[in-house]
Amino acid sequence: MRTIAVLNYKGGVGKTTFTISTSQALAMSGFRVLAIDNDSQHHLSLLLDEDGQRPLSIRDIYRSSVGVAGKKLMDSIVETNLRNFHVIPSHAELSGHDIRDPYILQKAIGYCSLNRFYDFILIDNSPGIDLLQETALHAADEIFVPTELSYFAVNGIIELHRILAKRFRDCCSITKIIANGYRGTNKHDEYLEALKSLYPEKITETYIPYDTVFDTCMKEQKTLFIHKLFSKAAAHYLKLIHELFDLDEKKVWEQVCDVKQSQLRNEARQRIFDQQKKGQAQGGGPEGEENSKLKLHFQRQTESDDNPFFKNSRY
């Protein structure tokens, strides 16, 4: 099992989008994936059904002793609408003050032997490095850094690298830096080359292009590789996971396509069932609704004093 902390000193660089997209791609490729939302903004948790009950979160794990934390970790895992992809949600009041032991997440994962259930754990983090991120670093084996291509973003990675080397020598280190939101401009190419010169062994060859499809998928709670598989974003992400995890690109594509078709069939079947239930509740759909109105009309006519049948009747 590989445990990966998705981290960046700067905010708004696409960490959550990267965590979601990578997790979904891995799950659709046949791997068992757990994503942990370690951010008080809890954007990753929006993947879950809003009507579903989520009594426990990562905050409950942090506020517990080791034995109890392990049980709460297992109880906090929630299924998504995608097979093999589970999430531990966050909480809006999550903060570093909730953490009594910075090794608690590492201990809870070991206590539960999650390696029996998952191939990958991805931990999505808020910007910066405080006690929350430190807890993720102790639990992780490596760090992935999604980044924008801008002056402040490049400086943020330099600062992140310096802090990790100074304060967290015993923790995992940065293994991959992923350029995100690439637009193909001269400026973006300059910053990309700057990163390659600074960290030649860490920059992925595959970049993630700017694409509005990410916002669309999040807003509509759609899965990128099911509903927007032929977008440039999906194509680049499938190529990226091939690079990050040394997977067979052709096999991944075939598996993702198979899952896509199966998922779409299930969704279509579910829509039919929902429509049938709705129709039954309304009296059998539009025709049933019309029949109900007609019955009500005749009933009112029958009870009316102006009913011609009653007027001509001898009774």
Residue pairs with C-beta under 8 A, 6 or more apart in sequence:
1 114
1 115
1 118
1 119
1 120
1 121
2 119
2 120
2 121
2 141
2 142
3 109
3 120
3 121
3 123
3 139
3 140
3 141
3 142
4 120
4 121
4 122
4 123
4 140
4 141
4 142
4 143
4 144
5 123
5 125
5 133
5 136
5 137
5 139
5 140
5 142
5 143
5 144
5 172
6 15
6 18
6 19
6 122
6 123
6 124
6 125
6 143
6 144
6 145
6 146
7 15
7 125
7 129
7 133
7 136
7 137
7 143
7 144
7 145
7 160
8 15
8 127
8 145
8 146
8 147
8 156
8 157
8 160
9 127
9 128
9 129
9 156
9 157
9 159
9 160
9 163
10 127
10 147
10 148
10 152
10 153
10 156
11 126
11 127
11 128
12 127
12 148
13 146
13 147
13 148
13 153
13 156
13 180
13 181
14 146
14 148
14 180
14 181
14 208
14 214
15 124
15 125
15 146
16 39
16 43
16 44
16 124
17 146
17 180
17 214
17 218
18 144
18 146
18 178
18 180
18 208
19 35
19 44
19 122
19 123
19 124
20 35
20 44
20 47
20 218
21 214
21 224
21 233
21 237
22 122
22 237
22 240
22 241
22 244
23 33
23 35
23 85
23 120
23 122
24 82
24 85
24 223
24 224
24 225
25 225
25 237
25 238
25 241
25 252
25 256
26 33
26 119
26 120
26 241
26 245
27 33
27 82
27 83
27 84
27 85
28 82
28 84
28 225
28 226
28 255
28 256
28 259
28 260
29 241
29 247
29 251
29 252
29 255
29 256
30 84
30 255
31 84
31 119
31 120
32 84
32 117
32 118
32 119
32 120
33 84
33 85
33 86
33 118
33 119
33 120
33 121
33 122
34 77
34 86
34 87
34 88
34 114
34 117
34 118
34 120
34 121
34 122
35 44
35 85
35 86
35 87
35 88
35 121
35 122
35 123
35 124
36 58
36 87
36 88
36 105
36 121
36 122
36 123
36 124
36 136
37 43
37 44
37 45
37 57
37 58
37 87
37 88
37 89
37 90
37 124
38 58
38 90
38 94
38 123
38 124
38 125
38 126
38 132
38 133
38 135
38 136
39 90
39 94
39 124
39 125
39 126
39 132
40 90
40 91
40 92
40 93
40 94
40 95
40 126
41 90
41 126
42 89
42 90
42 91
42 92
42 94
43 218
44 87
44 89
44 90
44 124
45 54
45 57
45 87
45 89
45 90
46 218
46 221
47 80
47 87
47 221
48 54
48 78
48 80
48 87
48 89
49 81
52 78
54 78
54 89
55 75
56 72
56 75
56 76
57 76
57 88
57 89
57 90
57 91
57 94
58 76
58 88
58 89
58 90
58 91
58 94
59 90
59 91
59 93
59 94
59 98
60 72
60 76
60 91
61 69
61 72
61 73
61 76
61 88
61 104
61 105
61 108
62 69
62 94
62 98
62 99
62 100
62 104
62 105
62 135
63 98
63 100
64 72
64 104
66 101
66 104
66 107
66 108
66 111
67 111
69 104
69 107
69 108
69 111
70 107
70 108
70 111
70 112
72 108
73 88
73 108
73 109
73 111
73 112
74 112
76 88
76 89
77 86
77 87
77 88
78 86
78 87
78 88
78 89
79 85
79 86
80 86
80 87
81 223
82 223
82 226
82 263
83 259
86 118
94 132
95 132
96 130
96 131
96 132
99 131
99 132
99 135
101 107
102 131
102 134
102 135
102 138
103 135
103 138
104 135
105 123
105 135
105 136
105 138
105 139
106 135
106 138
106 139
109 121
109 139
114 121
121 139
123 136
123 139
123 140
125 132
125 133
125 136
126 132
126 133
129 160
129 163
129 164
129 167
129 168
134 168
134 171
137 143
137 164
137 168
137 171
137 172
138 171
140 171
140 172
141 172
142 172
142 173
142 174
142 175
142 176
143 164
143 172
143 173
143 174
143 175
144 174
144 175
144 176
144 177
144 178
144 244
145 157
145 160
145 174
145 176
145 177
145 178
146 178
146 180
146 208
147 153
147 154
147 156
147 157
147 177
147 178
147 179
147 180
147 195
148 180
148 181
149 179
149 180
149 181
149 182
149 187
149 188
149 191
149 192
149 195
150 191
151 191
153 191
154 191
154 194
154 195
154 198
157 177
157 195
157 198
157 199
158 198
160 174
161 174
161 199
164 171
164 173
164 174
174 199
174 202
175 202
176 202
176 203
176 204
176 244
177 195
177 199
177 202
177 203
177 204
178 204
178 206
178 207
178 208
178 240
179 192
179 195
179 203
179 204
179 207
179 208
180 207
180 208
181 208
181 209
181 210
182 188
182 192
182 207
182 208
182 209
182 210
183 209
183 210
184 209
192 203
192 207
195 203
196 203
204 240
204 243
204 244
205 243
206 236
206 239
206 240
206 242
206 243
207 236
208 233
208 236
208 237
208 240
209 232
209 233
209 236
211 231
211 232
211 233
213 224
213 228
213 231
213 233
213 234
214 224
214 233
216 222
216 228
217 223
217 224
217 227
217 228
220 227
222 228
223 263
224 231
224 233
224 234
224 237
225 234
225 237
225 238
225 256
225 259
225 260
226 259
226 260
226 263
226 264
228 234
229 256
229 257
229 260
238 249
238 252
238 253
238 256
239 249
241 247
241 252
242 248
242 249
242 252
275 285
278 285
279 285
279 288
282 288
282 289
282 292
283 289
283 291
283 292
284 291
301 307
302 309
